[in-house]
Amino acid sequence: MIWAWSFIGGIVGTVFMDFTVGWLTKAGISSGLEGLLGRWVLGFSRGQFIIDGHQERLIPSTELEDRVAKVFHFLVGGGGVALGYPLVLAISPGLNIGNPFLGGFTYGVATLLVAWFIQYPPFHFGVCGFKAPAGSRPIAASVTMHVAYGLGLGLVLQITAL
């Protein structure tokens, strides 16, 4: 059952993350990736896994790119990432800290590694986004977003453990 709750927790965490992105945008804090995720994912079908985010961000995203980005984000947040939590517990039972909220939250925050080492580099933003476009704040944005994701995942895991 942990698999189902982790998936649902990942969806809730992704919703929390999306609300956080809206809040960050209003506060003027940008990850630098806005409008690029869908374009990047659509490039996969053409064998293109790296895009020049500095140039591509100058071109407004299309409606299709925005929809693809949203679907991809929820598939990754709900499925690809959140389902990794029970897998980590199955492989390393010693990591089960006994508190579902804290475990889910910690795992959610640890997903920062995905953003920093897998997501930013293919956009030419470097590891952790250190080469992101001027004016963006990828560290502040990604930490805040992944804390929100961890809160959503941890909250669902805690509620379902009661």
N, C-alpha and C positions, 0 to 999 in steps of 0.2 A: 504493500500500500504506500510505502514511502516514495515509490517512483511516481505514482499519480499525484501525491501531495506536493512533491518537488516540482513537477511540471506545472501544477496550478500555482504554486508559490513563485515559480519563475515568471509566469504570466503576470501575476500581481506585482512582482518586483519590476517587471518591464513597464507596467502602467505607472508605478511610482517613479521610475526613471524618466518616463515621458513627461510626467507632470513637473519633475525637477528640471528637465530641459527647458520647458516653458518658463519656469521661474527664473532660471539662469539667463535665458534670452532677455527677459524683461529687465534683469539686473545688469545686462551688458556683458555677460560672461559667455564666451564662445569656445567650443572645443576646436573649432576650425574645420570640422567635418560636415557642417550643416549643408544639406543639399547634395552631398557627394556619395552617400552610402548606396542609394539606388543605382546610380550611374556605375559605381564600382561593381556591384552585383550583376548588373546587366552585362557588363563586360566579360564575365566568366564564360558566357555562352560562346564568346568569340576567342576564348583562350587568353584574354587580357586580365591579368590579376594585379597589375600595377598601373596606377594612373598618376598623372602629375596634378596633385590636389591644389597646388598653387595656381596653375592655369585653369583647371577645370572649375574651380570655385567662382571664377569670373563669369561663367556661363550659367544662367538661371536653370534650376532643375525643372524637368517636365513633370506633368501630372503622373505619368507612368513611372518615372524614377522615384517620385515621392511614395507611390503605392507600393512599389517593390521594396523600397527601404523599410516601410512600416511592416510589411509581411515578414521580411527577412529578420528584422529586429525582434519580432515576437517569436519567430521560429528559433532563433538563436537563444534568446532570453528564456523562453519556456522549455524548449527541447534540448538544444545543444549544450547549454550551460547548466541549467538547473538539474537536468538529469545526470549531470556529472557528480552532483553532491552524493546521492546514494551510492554511486559507483566508487567514489573516494572512500566512503564509510565501509563498503564491502571489501575493498582491497586492503584498507588500513583501519581495522576496527579500533585500534588504539587512539585514532583521531576523534572518535565519538566522545565529545566532552560532556555528554549527559544532559545538556540544556539545548532543546531544539531551536529556540530563538537564537541563542548565541552561536550555535553551530551554523545555522543558515545565514545569519548575519556575517559571520567570519568568512564563510565560503563566498558569499555575495561580494564582499569587499575584495577578496582574493581574485575575483574575476577581473580586477584592474589589470592583472598581468596580460589578459587577453587583449585589452585595449592598447596597453602600452607596447607590447612586443609583437602582436599579430596584426592589429588594426592600423595603427599609425604608420608603420614603415611602408606599406604598399602605396600610401598617398604621398610619399616623399616627405613625410613630416618627421622622420627619424624615430628612434626609440623614445618612448614616453611623450612624443609630440614636441620634442625640443626644437625642431625645425619647422614648426607650424607657422602659418602666416602671421605676420605682425598684427598685433591687436587681439589675437586669440589667446586664451589661457587654458591650454589643454590639460594641465595637471589639475588645476582647481576644478575645471568642469568635470573631468573624468572621475576624480575622487568623489565629488559631490553626487554624481549620477550613480556610481557604484555603491556608495553608502545607501542611497535610496533603494537600489535594487536589493541589497542585502537586508534592509529593513522589511521589504515586502516578502522576500523569501523566508526570512526568519519568523515573521509574524504568522504566516500561514502554517509553517511547521510547528510553531508553538501552539496555535489554536487547535490544530488537528491532533496534537499529542495529549490534549486535556481529556 
